[in-house]
């Protein structure tokens, strides 16, 4: 009687054990794994800077005079050597006429002195005039030649002064400010225009003294113009000024964009993200290995020696479109789940369907 009772119970237990074994095997989830790559961490120092024109100048007239013609106004783009302003030339033109007449007179006097010397030379050969007469005429010729040179120099001076009654642009750029008007008297040294070259430009940033020693010429920089949010430009440090601002305890770093034709406007602001190597290291992983949590946290699954998944919380220190860099808190041979982690839980048995690959 007892054997009849225990026999069904034994069969039920045996069947249950077989089903559990089958379910356990079926519970293994197939995953793909990678091994993390140890990389040097980058420190990103974000500094606000100012876009500065490489060339800008306060332009002044080259002669005193009355403004007779203004060719440009604020906002106008000009090419190098373009005439920006002219002064009244009535008086200097008359001076040029006088200088021309003086040159012509001196040239005629020099020609006459030369003729007299040639005549005296012939007469002296026949002893018709004393030697002193020839010497006197040669001296007069020398004086006439010098007078002609002085007259020519005077004429050239007046021509140059006439030329300087026009103010040319020393370089191509934009008229940022006009500070005179037609009919106004201006003197040499008075500012009349501010000219700014819009290309190329620098981004000047003040680097705190504790970071200055880590920078060098050529350090890569990511430029974020405030005029075009969302745009990022690549650049490099081109100059470091090793003289500190005594009040701010900072040093000037000058940055240039790799593309000199980018649209950066002098006087605007931009953020410079300066990258430098830090002393620490991190682990690079594919972005798809990271599991995002509703609370904003991030984690990964690591396969242990028993073939089970173990969730590890991580802190991302750098990220890009295809990979993330996390704090170096994993063994160098760790196997990180890169595909198949969507329904994993800690302790789940897994089946690795690929060999670990290094990133």
C-alpha positions in Angstrom: 0.0 0.0 0.0 2.8 2.4 0.9 4.7 1.7 -2.3 1.6 2.7 -4.3 1.7 6.1 -2.5 5.4 6.9 -2.9 5.7 5.8 -6.5 3.6 8.7 -8.0 5.4 11.1 -5.6 8.8 9.9 -6.8 7.8 10.2 -10.5 6.6 13.7 -9.8 9.8 14.7 -8.2 11.9 13.2 -11.0 9.8 15.0 -13.7 10.1 18.3 -11.8 13.9 18.0 -11.6 14.1 17.3 -15.3 12.0 20.3 -16.1 14.1 22.6 -13.9 17.2 21.4 -15.6 15.6 22.2 -19.0 14.4 25.6 -17.8 17.8 26.5 -16.4 19.5 25.7 -19.7 16.8 27.7 -21.5 17.3 30.7 -19.2 20.8 31.3 -20.4 20.8 34.5 -22.5 23.0 34.9 -25.5 25.2 38.0 -25.3 28.2 39.6 -27.1 31.0 41.0 -25.1 34.0 43.2 -25.5 37.1 43.9 -23.3 37.6 47.6 -22.4 40.6 49.6 -23.6 42.6 51.5 -21.2 43.1 55.1 -22.4 44.5 58.4 -21.0 41.8 60.7 -19.6 41.5 64.2 -21.0 40.8 67.2 -18.9 38.6 69.8 -20.6 39.0 73.3 -19.4 36.2 75.6 -20.6 37.0 79.3 -20.7 35.1 82.2 -22.1 37.1 84.3 -24.6 36.8 87.2 -27.0 37.2 87.0 -30.8 39.9 89.5 -31.7 40.9 90.7 -35.1 44.5 90.1 -36.0 44.7 93.5 -37.6 42.9 96.6 -36.6 44.0 100.2 -36.8 42.9 103.8 -35.9 43.5 105.7 -39.1 44.6 109.3 -39.2 45.1 111.8 -42.0 48.7 112.1 -43.3 48.4 115.8 -43.8 46.5 118.7 -42.1 43.6 119.9 -44.1 39.9 120.3 -44.8 37.9 117.2 -45.4 36.5 117.5 -48.9 35.3 114.0 -49.7 34.4 110.9 -47.6 34.3 107.7 -49.6 33.1 105.3 -46.9 31.0 105.0 -43.8 30.8 102.6 -40.8 30.0 99.1 -41.9 31.6 99.4 -45.4 34.0 96.7 -46.5 37.1 98.0 -48.2 40.0 96.5 -50.1 43.6 97.3 -49.4 44.7 100.7 -50.9 41.1 101.8 -51.4 40.8 105.6 -50.9 38.7 106.3 -47.8 38.9 110.1 -47.6 40.3 113.1 -49.5 41.4 116.5 -48.2 41.0 119.8 -50.1 44.0 120.1 -52.5 43.5 123.7 -53.8 46.5 125.1 -52.0 48.8 122.2 -52.4 48.1 122.1 -56.2 49.2 125.7 -56.4 52.4 124.8 -54.5 53.0 122.1 -57.0 52.6 124.6 -59.9 55.3 126.8 -58.2 57.6 123.8 -57.7 57.2 122.8 -61.3 58.1 126.3 -62.4 61.1 126.4 -60.1 62.3 123.1 -61.5 62.0 124.4 -65.1 63.9 127.5 -64.2 66.7 125.6 -62.5 66.9 123.2 -65.4 67.3 126.1 -67.8 70.0 127.7 -65.6 71.8 124.5 -65.4 71.7 124.1 -69.2 73.1 127.7 -69.7 75.8 127.0 -67.1 76.8 123.9 -69.1 76.9 125.9 -72.3 79.1 128.6 -70.8 81.6 125.9 -69.6 81.8 124.3 -73.0 82.4 127.7 -74.6 85.1 128.7 -72.0 86.8 125.3 -72.6 87.2 126.0 -76.3 88.4 129.6 -75.7 90.8 128.5 -73.1 92.3 126.1 -75.5 93.2 129.0 -77.8 94.3 131.2 -74.8 91.6 133.7 -75.4 90.4 133.7 -71.8 92.4 133.2 -68.5 92.2 129.9 -66.6 90.3 131.7 -63.8 87.4 132.4 -66.1 87.0 128.7 -66.9 87.2 127.8 -63.3 84.6 130.4 -62.4 82.2 129.1 -65.1 82.8 125.5 -63.9 81.9 126.6 -60.3 78.7 128.3 -61.6 77.8 125.0 -63.5 78.2 123.1 -60.2 76.0 125.5 -58.4 73.4 125.4 -61.1 73.4 121.6 -61.0 72.9 121.6 -57.3 70.1 124.1 -57.6 68.4 121.9 -60.2 68.6 118.9 -57.8 67.1 121.0 -55.0 64.2 122.1 -57.3 63.5 118.5 -58.4 63.5 117.4 -54.7 61.2 120.2 -53.8 58.8 119.2 -56.6 58.9 115.6 -55.5 58.1 116.7 -51.9 55.1 118.7 -53.0 53.9 115.8 -55.2 54.1 113.5 -52.2 52.2 116.0 -50.0 49.5 116.1 -52.7 49.3 112.3 -52.7 49.0 112.3 -48.9 45.8 114.4 -49.1 44.1 111.1 -49.9 43.9 108.4 -47.1 44.2 104.8 -48.4 43.2 101.7 -46.5 46.4 99.9 -45.2 44.7 96.5 -45.4 41.4 95.0 -46.4 38.6 95.0 -43.7 35.5 96.7 -42.4 35.1 100.3 -41.4 34.1 99.9 -37.7 33.7 103.6 -37.0 33.9 106.9 -38.8 34.9 109.9 -36.7 34.9 112.9 -39.1 32.6 114.7 -41.5 32.8 116.7 -44.7 34.0 120.2 -44.1 35.8 119.4 -40.9 39.4 120.4 -40.3 41.6 117.5 -39.3 45.2 117.4 -38.2 47.8 114.7 -38.6 47.3 112.2 -35.7 43.5 112.9 -35.4 41.6 109.5 -35.6 39.1 109.6 -38.4 38.4 105.9 -39.1 38.7 102.6 -37.2 39.5 99.7 -39.6 39.1 96.1 -38.6 40.2 93.1 -40.6 37.6 90.4 -40.2 39.8 87.5 -41.4 41.7 85.9 -39.9 40.9 86.3 -36.2 42.1 85.0 -32.9 40.2 83.9 -29.8 41.9 85.4 -26.7 41.2 83.7 -23.4 42.6 84.3 -19.9 43.9 81.0 -18.4 44.0 80.7 -14.6 47.5 80.4 -13.3 47.0 76.8 -12.0 46.2 75.6 -15.5 48.7 77.6 -17.5 51.7 75.3 -17.0 49.8 72.4 -18.6 49.3 74.2 -21.9 51.6 74.4 -24.9 51.7 75.8 -28.4 49.6 73.4 -30.6 47.3 72.2 -27.8 43.9 71.3 -29.5 40.9 73.5 -28.7 37.2 73.2 -29.4 35.7 76.6 -30.2 32.0 77.2 -29.5 31.0 80.6 -30.9 28.2 82.3 -28.8 26.8 83.9 -32.0 26.0 80.4 -33.5 24.9 78.1 -30.7 25.4 74.5 -31.5 28.3 75.1 -33.9 31.7 73.7 -32.9 35.0 74.6 -34.6 38.4 73.0 -34.2 41.4 75.1 -33.4 44.8 75.2 -31.7 46.7 77.4 -29.3 49.1 79.6 -31.3 50.5 81.8 -28.6 51.0 81.8 -24.9 51.9 85.1 -23.2 54.0 84.2 -20.1 53.1 87.5 -18.3 50.5 87.3 -15.6 47.6 89.7 -15.0 48.5 90.7 -11.4 44.9 91.3 -10.5 43.3 88.3 -12.1 46.3 85.9 -11.7 45.7 84.7 -15.2 47.7 84.4 -18.5 46.7 85.1 -22.0 46.3 82.2 -24.4 45.7 83.0 -28.1 43.7 80.5 -30.2 43.3 80.2 -34.0 40.7 78.2 -35.8 42.1 75.5 -38.1 40.0 76.9 -40.9 40.9 80.5 -41.4 37.7 81.3 -43.3 35.3 80.4 -40.6 32.7 83.0 -39.7 33.9 84.5 -36.4 33.2 88.2 -35.8 35.6 90.4 -33.9 34.3 91.6 -30.6 32.0 88.7 -30.1 32.4 86.0 -27.4 33.2 82.3 -27.7 33.9 79.4 -25.4 37.2 77.6 -25.7 37.3 74.0 -24.5 41.0 73.3 -24.0 41.9 69.6 -23.8 45.0 68.4 -21.9 46.1 65.0 -20.6 45.5 64.3 -17.0 47.3 61.9 -14.7 44.4 59.4 -14.6 43.3 56.7 -17.0 39.9 55.4 -18.0 38.3 52.5 -19.9 36.9 53.0 -23.4 33.7 51.0 -24.2 31.2 51.0 -27.1 28.2 53.3 -26.4 25.8 50.4 -26.8 27.3 48.7 -23.8 25.9 51.3 -21.5 22.4 50.8 -19.9 20.6 54.0 -19.1 18.4 54.1 -15.9 15.2 56.2 -15.5 16.9 58.1 -12.6 19.7 59.2 -14.9 22.2 56.7 -13.7 24.3 54.5 -16.0 25.5 50.9 -15.7 27.1 48.0 -17.6 26.9 44.2 -17.3 30.1 42.3 -16.6 30.3 38.5 -17.0 31.9 36.8 -14.0 34.0 33.6 -14.0 30.8 31.5 -13.4 29.2 32.8 -16.6 26.7 35.1 -14.8 25.9 38.7 -15.5 26.8 41.3 -12.8 25.5 44.8 -13.0 28.1 47.5 -12.3 27.3 51.2 -11.9 29.7 53.5 -13.9 30.6 57.1 -14.1 31.2 58.4 -17.6 34.0 60.9 -17.8 34.1 61.4 -21.6 31.8 60.5 -24.4 31.5 60.7 -28.2 29.1 59.5 -30.8 30.2 55.9 -30.8 32.0 55.3 -27.5 32.2 56.3 -23.8 35.1 56.5 -21.4 34.4 55.4 -17.8 36.4 55.5 -14.6 39.1 52.8 -14.5 37.5 50.4 -11.9 37.4 47.2 -13.9 40.0 44.4 -14.4 41.9 44.7 -17.7 40.4 41.4 -18.9 36.8 42.1 -17.9 34.1 40.9 -20.3 31.5 43.6 -20.8 28.2 42.9 -22.4 27.8 45.0 -25.6 24.7 43.3 -27.1 21.9 41.4 -25.3 21.8 43.5 -22.1 18.3 44.8 -22.6 16.6 42.2 -20.4 19.6 41.1 -18.3 19.5 41.2 -14.5 22.3 40.6 -12.1 22.9 36.9 -11.5 21.4 35.8 -14.9 23.4 33.0 -16.6 24.6 34.0 -20.0 26.1 32.4 -23.0 28.8 34.3 -24.8 28.3 33.9 -28.6 31.5 35.8 -29.6 35.1 36.0 -28.4 35.9 39.2 -26.5 37.3 41.8 -28.8 39.4 44.7 -27.8 38.2 48.2 -28.4 
